[in-house]
C-alpha cells in the first residue's frame, strides 16, 4: 500500500480513537487493549504528571478508515520501561545533546512481549508502514529517538530492515506441554528438582495459609484496596516509588472483567498476599505481587505455582512471569528472547549505541545459551525417578 495513500495522526488520549476500532487492530493481548490503556490514562498513571504523555499513532487510508495503531508516548525520563537506556541518555547529555523528550512505543510499566505495531485484521498493512509512520512522528515532534520495546520478532526484523538499531533481551516463560495436572508437570522435571518444588509447596501449605483464585467481579473494591497495599509493600521495598495508583486497580478490574485473575493468600479470613495476572488468548501474564507477611516460598507459590495450576486447569499454552529472575528456571520457566528496536537520529549517538548493542547482543546470545543448560526438565532418555 503506497505511503502516499496513508494519513498519520497523533492522539493525546486513547479515548480519541473508538475502542472497537482500536481493538480491531489488536491481537488479543490485554495490555495493548483499549480498556487497559484507557485505564492507565483515566487513573492518572499515564499523563503529563507522570512523564508518560500519550501520543498514540494512527494510520488511516484515503477514506479515513483506521488501518493501524501503535501505543506511543512522549517521555521525559526512562522509568517504567524495563529496557534500560539510562546510559545512552547520560552519555548523550554529557556530550551536550538532549536525549529527552523521546518517543516510546510500549505498554507503560508492563514488560509484556507482544505486538506493538497493530494492524487492523484483514488488511495487508505491513509493519514497515507503521515503522515509517513512527519515524515521521518522531521527527514532527522533534524528539531525539523512538523506542519500540517488547515487540514481536517479526516487528523487530521489519524495524531492523528499516534501519532501526536492534536489541535482544531475555525473559522466562513456562510452556504447557499438554499437562492435565500439576503432577504431570512435575513428572517432566528431574528427580532432584521435583523434590525441591514439592518441598516448597509443602512448606507453604504448612504455614496455615489458604489460597483462592478470583476473577473479574469476584474481586471486590475492598480487596482491590488491600491489593494496593500488597503492591506498595513491594514497590516500597524494591523501588521506592509506585507507578500504579489505588484508582487504577478497580477501574482495570471493571473494564477487563474475567481477564483479570488474582491469586490471594489468606490467613484465616484475612487476605495477606496477592499476585495479579491478566489472561490473553492462551496466555497468562503475571504482573504484580505483594505480601504483608513473611512466609518462605510464598512468592513462588503465588506467582509461579498457582499460575501453573490455573494455566493447566484452563488449557492455557504458557505463563509469562514478567521481567528478570533466573530463579524462575528451576521452577520450569525457561529463557526466551525478547525484542526491541531503537531509532536514533543523531549520527554520533547512533554509532555509539549501535556498537554497544552489537557487543551486548553477542553477550546476550551466550547468556541465553548458558541459562538454557540450567533447565530442570528431564533430558531425553533420563529416568523419571
HELIX and SHEET records of a PDB file:
HELIX    1   1 UNK A    3  UNK A    5  5                                   3    
HELIX    2   2 UNK A   14  UNK A   16  5                                   3    
HELIX    3   3 UNK A   19  UNK A   23  1                                   5    
HELIX    4   4 UNK A   30  UNK A   32  5                                   3    
HELIX    5   5 UNK A   34  UNK A   42  1                                   9    
HELIX    6   6 UNK A   48  UNK A   50  5                                   3    
HELIX    7   7 UNK A   86  UNK A   94  1                                   9    
HELIX    8   8 UNK A  127  UNK A  140  1                                  14    
HELIX    9   9 UNK A  153  UNK A  161  1                                   9    
HELIX   10  10 UNK A  182  UNK A  187  1                                   6    
HELIX   11  11 UNK A  191  UNK A  205  1                                  15    
HELIX   12  12 UNK A  216  UNK A  218  5                                   3    
HELIX   13  13 UNK A  221  UNK A  238  1                                  18    
HELIX   14  14 UNK A  246  UNK A  256  1                                  11    
HELIX   15  15 UNK A  257  UNK A  259  5                                   3    
HELIX   16  16 UNK A  298  UNK A  300  1                                   3    
HELIX   17  17 UNK A  301  UNK A  305  3                                   5    
HELIX   18  18 UNK A  306  UNK A  313  1                                   8    
HELIX   19  19 UNK A  326  UNK A  331  5                                   6    
HELIX   20  20 UNK A  347  UNK A  372  1                                  26    
SHEET    1   A 4 UNK A   7  UNK A  11  0                                        
SHEET    2   A 4 UNK A  56  UNK A  60 -1                                        
SHEET    3   A 4 UNK A  66  UNK A  70 -1                                        
SHEET    4   A 4 UNK A 118  UNK A 119 -1                                        
SHEET    1   B11 UNK A  52  UNK A  54  0                                        
SHEET    2   B11 UNK A  72  UNK A  75 -1                                        
SHEET    3   B11 UNK A 102  UNK A 105 -1                                        
SHEET    4   B11 UNK A 145  UNK A 151  1                                        
SHEET    5   B11 UNK A 334  UNK A 344 -1                                        
SHEET    6   B11 UNK A 165  UNK A 175 -1                                        
SHEET    7   B11 UNK A 318  UNK A 323 -1                                        
SHEET    8   B11 UNK A 283  UNK A 291  1                                        
SHEET    9   B11 UNK A 270  UNK A 279 -1                                        
SHEET   10   B11 UNK A 260  UNK A 267 -1                                        
SHEET   11   B11 UNK A 209  UNK A 215 -1                                        
END                                                                             
